[in-house]
Amino acid sequence: YKAPGGKMPVAFSTTTHSTGGNSGSPVMNANGELIGINFDRNWEGVGGDIQYLPDYQRSIIVDIRYVLFIMDKYAGAGYLLDDNFTPRDSTDRNAIRYILLFIKQTVGSIFERV
């Protein structure tokens, strides 16, 4: 999951145009590969709900490598990454909720300090 150099990327910012309700949207690179999940946006860009403001709008993206690391190593839910996995019961659904809550709390706390 780590990037070259051994660092674990957690999040990055983009100039994407997002609005309320876009949290959780996939972020793709130019090759169509999933690189992150839209997490939040900056307050200054809220005016962009009406018109795109490239000088102000920023989105906070959770790096997909961090999401996968948390699922596999921290939450012990690597089985959720299996290509054939289908949530079958409340235990699986609760594991997914727990992982998403943990990511929201850790990424949110990082950006509150910035």
Buried (B, 14 or more C-beta within 10 A) or exposed (E): BEEEEEEEBBBEBBEBBBEEEBBEBEBEEEEEEEBBBBBBBBEEBBEBBEEEBEEBBBBBBBBBBBBBBBBBEEBEBEEBEEEEEEEEEEEBEEBBEBBBEBBBEBBEEEBEEE
